[in-house]
Amino acid sequence: MVGTLVAVTALALGSHSPSARQDGYALVQLTPAAACVETIPLLEAGATPVAPSLRLFRLPVAAARRLAPGLRGHGALQTFELDRPVVTASVRDTQPDPLEPGEWWRAVIGIDGLTPPGPGRPVTVVDSGLDLGHPEFLSRPDTLALNPQEPAPFGGEHGTSVASLVGAPVNGVGMVGVYPQAALRSWDTALGNGTEIDTSEVVKGIVAAADNGPGVINLSLGSSERDGLIEQAIDEAFAKGSLVVVASGNDGDRGNPPEYPADYPHVLTVGATGADNTVAGFSSRSPYVDLVAPGQDVTVATASDSSWHVESGTSFSTPIVSGAAAWVWTARPQLDNTQLFEIMRRSAVDIGARGRDDASGYGLLNVAAALAYPAPPRDPLEPNDDVDFVQPDAASFNGHGPLTTLSRRRAALTARLDRLEDPSDVYRIWLPAWKRVLVTAVSNANVTLRVWGPDTLTVDEAERADLLGKDARARSGRKQVMVGRATTGRWGYVEVTLGGRRGLQASYSLSVIG
């Protein structure tokens, strides 16, 4: 009874796969430097904006292939991929079941005896849609469809099931979600018949949720193929203050292949457990799993017949964490998303192998513990994993501004690194003409400090000539780089990376004096 994750895939330009149809749609992303005039031929060819902040358009494949060479020749084409529809999550061996057994998970996650707050931080389910006519959602307060839920009047079966675990209300019928009074939002990614989704709709849903203000975004979907556009949308959502919660995948008994977005940085990745508080065999194992929650044999609402079924899958453990995170965030509104991210996994109850492991991450969700867990320091300016996040014309999204400028010569901050989620931080600084600049990092762990020149495109593949200075001594404590004088002012990039092989996390303070 394992629910297969919603599948999202993208096909690169020039693919010879039989799926590369000429009559479909393509996604065209312009570069940050592309002039407004470059959008004119796209719009004339029938393009529609997908995410303006990502400079992303959707248009017929034939038109996109015709325009791509010219855009590339003008340096205006950043990404071209097919917007390929794929089957949404299907569920095997479903069965109607009394509701009582489906509530076993409530005691497991530590909410028995707790009173959840009223609506606060929203949870947006980006999935196959919500059946607003289901008894759980009919006239439910604080429920908002961010786009039409198709096919009317029924939303997708998978999306309705996921949403029910977030916020099915106390209404005398059916089940009760983890956060019954949650502010619940739904973006339907399944166009036309409720069983197919497109990459473009997933991107739209993530961006729409982020544009509504900081909240929790639930992604019970995945693919074995990495999709840069979905990753950019997630990065933008995180930069705008949202917490993105994703399913680890259902391939734990099939070799644990890579799963995306589960294996992206800056997402809270959730595996599944059963009633015995052990990780389910189907739950995908990987170093990117952050925590687990009940996801085997849980009762969910279904749009197929407006009733309730018992289902299994990490698709269903994920909304339990999403709803719990929104509860904690509503009760502790002073937290930002970086603090909430850390609290949700650090407060989990260790199960299985001692310490963090690939099956259960940091452990089993516990809401009571998360409500009481001490707030860690904020991790500012995330995501800032490489130069393209912070350069003047950020290629990934509208990135963060510089630490120092021509008029602001000093800066200081405290931040964190995580070996898997956030191994490097990159900051843009101003290197004034005829002045030396001192960069200092003080850490409780072994970090490497480097300063790169203005022509650096990525610190992963930077040329030695771009390196202005480094301190890579294998020890904790103070690291310093003095950047020498230059005849002209220019931008530089400070990189702080977790070094060595020991330790999963490090905190550091950074100062720039120019």
Protein Blocks (a to p, Z undefined) as FASTA:
>chain_A
ZZcddddddddehiabfklcfklccdddddfklcfklmmmmmmnopacfblmnopacddf
klmmmmmmmmmmnopafbdcddddddddddehiacddfklmmmmmmmnopghiacdddfd
dcddddebjafkbmklgopahiacfbdcdddfbdcfklmmmmmmmmpccehpajadfblm
bccddddfbghjlpaccfklmmmmmmmmmmnopcdddddbddfbdcfklmmmmmmmmmno
pacdddfbjclmnopaaddfklpghiacdddddfkopacfklccdfklmbdcdfehpadd
dfklopadddedjklmmmmmmmmmmmmmmmmmmbcfklmmmmmmmmpccehjehjdfklo
nbccdfklmmmpccddddehiacfbfklmgmblfkbccdddfbdfklmbdcddddddfkl
ombccddddddehiacddddddfbdcddddddfklmbfklccfklpgbdcfbdcehjddd
dddddfbdcddddddddehjehjbdcddddddZZ
